[in-house]
Amino acid sequence: MPALLTANSSDYSPDMVTVAKDEVEDEAACIWRAQRSDTRAFETLYRLHVDKIYGLCLRMTGNVSEAEDCTQEAFIQAWNKLSKFRGDSAFTTWMHRIAVNTVLGRIRKSKREHDRIQTAADALPTPLFTNDDGELRDLAEAVDRLPEGARHVFVLHAVYGYSHDEAGSMLGIATGTSKAQLHRARRLLAQQLKEQGFEE
């Protein structure tokens, strides 16, 4: 297992080290080498994608500690399953699917999801959206308070741009259910923001 996967939580700070452009190899070549147990090639892939995967995990869990754990677990799984990656989709999409499955697996094992939703806003040191505007902070906190099904669809569809078919496939739900959850998310968000005094 690459040493990078034993990193501590400080590695997930907003100032994460990124790979300089002149050091980035062709991603396909990195994947090819990593599939042949080249840990340095996998470290390059890790550094290229860790911020995106952490961001997805953070938005889905609403909890910094959970997001860090899910990010690490997702990359461990990616390392173990890398031989199965055939390039049918982009590597980022493949990693997103692993991350979503990791988050959902942890949620299924946890009986404290309700508590996490209630305390998500207090657990986040910074808003989900990188902007000092108060309205965006309020929106981010409102997203955190959504029921998990609605929140997951909202994150995948509205934030990351996946289609309902793709979001449904990742979450293991029907396309129609994804659409219904997005409608529910938007309705609940509008209700929450209206209660906080924002214009519709």
C-alpha positions as a printed NumPy array, in Angstrom:
array([[  0.   ,   0.   ,   0.   ],
       [  1.421,   3.456,  -0.841],
       [  2.726,   5.369,   2.154],
       [  0.556,   8.346,   1.25 ],
       [ -2.52 ,   6.44 ,   2.383],
       [ -1.325,   6.5  ,   5.967],
       [ -1.303,  10.3  ,   6.054],
       [ -2.915,  12.076,   8.98 ],
       [ -5.803,  14.511,   8.888],
       [ -3.544,  17.539,   8.471],
       [ -3.037,  16.434,   4.873],
       [ -6.632,  17.429,   4.142],
       [ -6.205,  21.14 ,   4.874],
       [ -7.445,  23.724,   2.336],
       [ -3.793,  24.35 ,   1.467],
       [ -3.226,  20.806,   0.224],
       [ -0.061,  20.313,  -1.749],
       [ -0.792,  19.989,  -5.432],
       [  1.411,  18.629,  -8.145],
       [  3.127,  21.318, -10.218],
       [  2.068,  21.35 , -13.859],
       [  5.549,  20.489, -15.084],
       [  5.583,  17.451, -12.782],
       [  2.233,  16.05 , -13.87 ],
       [  2.609,  13.098, -16.171],
       [ -0.018,  12.066, -18.619],
       [ -2.818,  10.644, -16.489],
       [ -3.265,   7.574, -18.665],
       [  0.429,   6.763, -18.268],
       [  0.173,   7.183, -14.498],
       [ -2.814,   4.86 , -14.387],
       [ -0.981,   2.275, -16.493],
       [  2.055,   2.388, -14.189],
       [ -0.024,   2.41 , -11.007],
       [ -1.881,  -0.681, -12.206],
       [  1.511,  -2.363, -12.238],
       [  2.095,  -1.51 ,  -8.55 ],
       [  4.025,   1.715,  -9.136],
       [  3.294,   3.611,  -5.913],
       [  4.829,   6.857,  -7.193],
       [  2.449,   6.878, -10.14 ],
       [ -0.461,   6.274,  -7.781],
       [  0.767,   9.116,  -5.552],
       [  0.584,  11.418,  -8.577],
       [ -3.016,  10.31 ,  -9.188],
       [ -3.749,  10.803,  -5.489],
       [ -2.415,  14.354,  -5.466],
       [ -4.293,  15.202,  -8.652],
       [ -7.647,  14.013,  -7.301],
       [ -7.586,  14.116,  -3.479],
       [ -8.999,  17.637,  -3.176],
       [-11.953,  16.793,  -5.436],
       [-12.692,  13.533,  -3.634],
       [-12.403,  15.183,  -0.231],
       [-14.767,  17.947,  -1.382],
       [-17.331,  15.384,  -2.524],
       [-17.065,  13.423,   0.735],
       [-17.364,  16.618,   2.788],
       [-20.494,  17.722,   0.955],
       [-22.089,  14.286,   1.291],
       [-21.27 ,  13.777,   4.981],
       [-21.336,  17.358,   6.227],
       [-18.613,  16.349,   8.678],
       [-14.886,  17.064,   8.402],
       [-13.714,  13.984,  10.299],
       [-16.045,  11.658,   8.36 ],
       [-14.948,  13.238,   5.081],
       [-11.277,  12.679,   5.919],
       [-11.934,   9.026,   6.773],
       [-14.022,   8.479,   3.646],
       [-11.391,  10.127,   1.453],
       [ -8.649,   7.89 ,   2.809],
       [-10.83 ,   4.786,   2.498],
       [-11.794,   5.703,  -1.072],
       [ -8.152,   5.898,  -2.14 ],
       [ -7.32 ,   2.653,  -0.356],
       [-10.149,   1.002,  -2.284],
       [ -8.982,   2.647,  -5.512],
       [ -5.481,   1.234,  -4.997],
       [ -6.891,  -2.231,  -4.363],
       [ -9.298,  -2.08 ,  -7.327],
       [ -7.09 ,  -0.241,  -9.803],
       [ -6.587,  -3.34 , -11.936],
       [-10.337,  -3.277, -12.655],
       [-10.257,   0.248, -14.084],
       [-10.655,  -0.13 , -17.854],
       [-11.011,   3.488, -18.886],
       [-14.685,   3.161, -19.862],
       [-15.245,   6.396, -17.93 ],
       [-12.931,   9.188, -16.805],
       [-10.714,   8.36 , -13.845],
       [-12.386,  11.195, -11.904],
       [-15.824,   9.644, -12.475],
       [-14.513,   6.243, -11.382],
       [-13.08 ,   7.812,  -8.204],
       [-16.352,   9.659,  -7.56 ],
       [-18.244,   6.358,  -7.698],
       [-15.835,   4.775,  -5.219],
       [-16.14 ,   7.799,  -2.925],
       [-19.955,   7.779,  -3.081],
       [-20.027,   4.052,  -2.286],
       [-17.613,   4.617,   0.594],
       [-19.781,   7.357,   2.085],
       [-22.977,   5.323,   1.683],
       [-21.296,   2.282,   3.252],
       [-20.265,   4.273,   6.308],
       [-23.74 ,   5.758,   6.644],
       [-25.357,   2.322,   6.517],
       [-23.08 ,   1.181,   9.327],
       [-23.723,   4.244,  11.453],
       [-26.753,   4.823,  13.65 ],
       [-25.773,   8.425,  14.287],
       [-26.604,   9.978,  10.907],
       [-29.369,  12.135,  12.377],
       [-26.963,  13.613,  14.918],
       [-24.399,  14.301,  12.22 ],
       [-26.957,  16.235,  10.168],
       [-27.999,  18.307,  13.174],
       [-24.439,  19.189,  14.134],
       [-22.949,  19.511,  10.631],
       [-22.948,  23.316,  10.586],
       [-21.072,  23.48 ,  13.912],
       [-18.531,  20.876,  12.776],
       [-17.473,  22.771,   9.649],
       [-14.691,  25.317,  10.192],
       [-15.416,  26.927,   6.823],
       [-18.467,  27.115,   4.543],
       [-18.804,  24.509,   1.828],
       [-18.743,  27.214,  -0.795],
       [-15.53 ,  29.238,  -0.807],
       [-17.034,  32.677,  -0.537],
       [-17.327,  35.177,   2.307],
       [-20.864,  36.105,   1.338],
       [-23.286,  35.356,   4.174],
       [-26.013,  34.1  ,   1.876],
       [-23.755,  31.383,   0.467],
       [-22.803,  30.313,   4.006],
       [-26.49 ,  30.096,   4.878],
       [-27.136,  28.028,   1.748],
       [-24.258,  25.662,   2.579],
       [-25.596,  25.164,   6.087],
       [-29.099,  24.605,   4.698],
       [-27.719,  21.898,   2.387],
       [-26.067,  20.231,   5.4  ],
       [-29.454,  20.048,   7.133],
       [-31.204,  18.292,   4.249],
       [-32.245,  14.652,   4.814],
       [-29.49 ,  12.391,   3.504],
       [-31.312,  11.184,   0.37 ],
       [-32.177,  14.695,  -0.766],
       [-28.731,  15.99 ,   0.175],
       [-26.887,  13.29 ,  -1.76 ],
       [-28.897,  13.871,  -4.931],
       [-28.558,  17.643,  -4.6  ],
       [-24.772,  17.369,  -4.205],
       [-24.295,  14.983,  -7.14 ],
       [-26.741,  16.704,  -9.507],
       [-26.686,  20.412,  -8.584],
       [-23.104,  20.73 ,  -7.321],
       [-21.202,  18.165,  -9.406],
       [-23.412,  18.185, -12.494],
       [-24.191,  14.478, -12.783],
       [-27.372,  13.578, -14.658],
       [-30.251,  11.926, -12.811],
       [-29.352,   8.636, -14.509],
       [-25.749,   8.931, -13.282],
       [-26.703,  10.083,  -9.781],
       [-29.263,   7.308,  -9.513],
       [-26.697,   4.733, -10.596],
       [-24.169,   5.971,  -8.046],
       [-26.7  ,   6.037,  -5.216],
       [-28.487,   2.821,  -6.17 ],
       [-31.854,   4.496,  -6.767],
       [-34.147,   4.889,  -9.786],
       [-33.861,   7.926, -12.049],
       [-37.362,   8.996, -11.024],
       [-36.394,   8.773,  -7.366],
       [-33.38 ,  10.981,  -8.035],
       [-35.636,  13.585,  -9.665],
       [-38.073,  13.403,  -6.75 ],
       [-35.254,  13.808,  -4.213],
       [-33.913,  16.845,  -6.076],
       [-37.381,  18.398,  -6.074],
       [-37.612,  17.664,  -2.345],
       [-34.166,  19.177,  -1.731],
       [-35.039,  22.383,  -3.581],
       [-38.358,  22.685,  -1.751],
       [-36.73 ,  22.187,   1.656],
       [-33.915,  24.599,   0.83 ],
       [-36.385,  27.271,  -0.259],
       [-38.377,  26.711,   2.932],
       [-35.288,  26.937,   5.157],
       [-34.002,  30.105,   3.486],
       [-37.435,  31.725,   3.604],
       [-37.608,  31.016,   7.344],
       [-34.243,  32.792,   7.666],
       [-35.699,  35.881,   5.99 ],
       [-34.408,  35.496,   2.439],
       [-36.574,  36.54 ,  -0.498],
       [-37.851,  33.741,  -2.74 ]])
